[in-house]
Amino acid sequence: MIIAVAINPRASFGGTRHMGDTVVAFFRAAGALVVVLRKASYDRLETAVREALAAGCDALVVVGGDGMVHLGINALAGPGAPYGAVPLGIVPSGTGNDMARALGLPLNDAVAACERIQEALKTGGRLIDAGRVTGNGTTRWFAGVVSAGFDAAVNERANAWRWPRGKSRYNLAMLRELATFKPIDYTVTADGETWHQGAMLISVANGQSIGGGMKVTPDALLDDGFLDLFIVGPLTRARFLAVFPKVFSGRHTGHQAVHIRQVRRVELSAVSVVAYADGERIGPLPLTVEVVPGAIRVLAVP
């Protein structure tokens, strides 16, 4: 068996520093031929992944957080993709790991995650849906959530900072963004129905959470053929601060400003709003987001 292992190029600090080496050693000890993909940037790593898939392999394993899952999904997803039959294994070692949570994978335990992948290789894993985002002349795939609003603005601010690392950078960026953030005027078209929407944020979710466990759409399923459209209507800063902490437990869904509906296709438009998918920058609105059922096979136990 040939397994390509793609290692997060940022995993050079903290407890995740040697996780890629642990994964490579595990699968080599299990008898697999391991192709190690370790590059200095995501762009170079993405190219290396596609080259490895073109050369032929039986599985792609990504080591990192949701950004690495995003890289893997974009290499493999879609019934028309040339490498769509190759399954994706995930060894979560990022700060968010929201896709790993949705799949019930062990977090920050490389050996346990590899054992789960090995088990799933025997059964073929499971098929899940993926989202497809079209706009700005490009098409991108996502596994978890597309965000376009307050949380995306926080990501935009946090990514511009080099320090601090980890969740503290996100939390500080959130506080800075909240000081000046105002509700956004969106135009939304969901499955053919169009309306104007004032909102703090709008997300389109295949998974349940963003930002390392914020359960924006706690009832979302990865394989039901739908996306969950999540809208938080206009709120004062004080009320938004009161609602926001409830997202971690999923108790926000009962608030009158929160609306969730299942959709298959959403078009979002707003001025000067940038969207993020799986925590990765996609680009400014307008964008079209649609579900593609059974687009990816993941090495997880159903």
C-alpha positions, 0 to 999 in steps of 0.5 A: 500500500502506498500512502502519501503523508502531507505534513503541515508546513507550520508544524515546527513549534510546540507539541506538534513539532514531531507529529508528522514523523510519528505518523510516517513511522507508524505507517512504515512500521505497518508495512506501507510505502510512505511518500513524505510530503513536507514543504515550506509553504501551503502552495508548494505542498498543494502542488506536491500533493497533486503530483503524488496523487498523479503518480498513484497512491492508495490514501492521502493522510494530512497531518495538521488542522482544518487548513490541512483538511481543506488542502486535502479536500481540494485535492480529492473532492468531487465526482469529476475530480481525477483522484476522487477515489483516493480516501482522505485520512486526518491526523489532527494537530491544529488549533481548531480541528473542527473537522476531526471533531465532526468525524469523532477522531482522536485529537492531538494523539498521532498514534490513536489517529493513525490506528483509526485510519488503519482500521478505516482502510480495512473497511473503506471509510465513509463517504461524506458530502463536501461544499463547493464555493464558486466566485472570483473566477475560481472554484474551491471545496470545503469540508466544514464551514464557509463564514462571511461576517463577524467571524470571517472578519476576525480571521482576517484580522488575526491572520494579519498578526504574527503574534501571538500564536494559537487561540489567544491571537484569535481571541484578541482579534475578536475583541478588537473587531467587536469594537468597531463591527456593525451589522452587514447588509446581505443579499441572500438567495437560498434554493431560489428564494431571494431576500435582503438580510441584515446580519452580524454573520452568515455561515454555510455549514457542512460540519457543526463547528468553527474556531475550535469547537464553536457549535454554530450548527450543532445539528448539521450532518456530514452526509445528509445531502444538505448544508445548514445556513446559519444567520445571526441577525442584527444585535447590539454589541452588548447583546452579541457578547451575551449570545456569543459564548453560548455558541460553544455549547450550542445553546445559542440556537434558541435565541430570536436573532439566530436562524438556521435552515437546510439548503442545497445552494446559497448565493451570498452578496455583500459589500467589502465582506471576505469569506473564509472556508475551513479557516482558509481565505476564499475571497470577497463576496459574491459567492455561490455555495452548494453541496455535493453529496458523497464527494469525498471518502474519509478514513473514519469509522461511520 
